[in-house]
Amino acid sequence: MAAAELVAYVARSLVDDPDAVAVSVVRDGDVQVIELHVAEDDMGKVIGRNGSVAKAMRTLLKVVSAREGEPISLEIV
């Protein structure tokens, strides 16, 4: 659950409407999939130019994944 809290914290720090940020965790086999929902107007801030912010969040999740010992994936919905 620490990974989902990390994603929520980073997303709330980036967007204009932090109350619209919702994070859900879904299991897909042995992979923990974190789904990030933000307001439509804030989607560009979470993805970033050429996907740079999304890539940085996925890099952070790789560190958490290695520490927890299970694969974690991020989907921005």
N, C-alpha and C positions, 0 to 999 in steps of 0.2 A: 504494500500500500504506500510505501515511501515514494515510489516512482510516480504514482498518480498525484500525490501531494506536491511533488517537485514540479510536475508539469502544470498543475493548477497555479502554483505560486508564480512561475515564470510567465504564464499567460496573463494572469491578472496584473502583473507589473507592466505588461506591454500594451494592453488594450485601453480604449477610452471608456468602455462600459464593463468594468470588472464583475458586475452582478450577473451579466449574461454568460460568464464562463462556466461551463459544466464539464466535468471529467467523469467518465465511466470506464470501468475495467471489465473486459470481456475475455473469457478463455477461448482460445482456438487451438485445441489439442494441448500441447505442452507450452504454447506461447501465450504470454500475457499481453493482450492488445489493449492499449490505452487510447480511448477515443476522446478527442478534445473538441468541444462544441463552443463556438464563440459567435457573437453577433455578426451578421453579414458585413457590416461596415468595417469591422475589425479584422476580417479574414486576412487582408493584405499585411497587416502589422504582425500577425502571428506567423505567416508564411515568409515574409521578408522578400527583399529584392533577390530574384533568381533563387528563391528558396533558402536563403542563407540562415534565417532565424530558425526555420523548421529543421535544417540540417544541424544547427548547433544544439537544439533540444534533443534531437536523436543521438547526438554524440554524448550528451549528458546521460541519456538513458542507457547507453552502452556501458558506461561506468557503473551505474546502479545495477544493471543486468549482470555484470561480471561479479559484483560484490554479493548479490543475492543468489547467483548461480542458476538463474533461469532466464531464458530469452524474453525480451520485452520489445514490443513494436509500438509505434505511435502513428495514429491516423487522425488527421485534422478533418473534421466533418463540418 
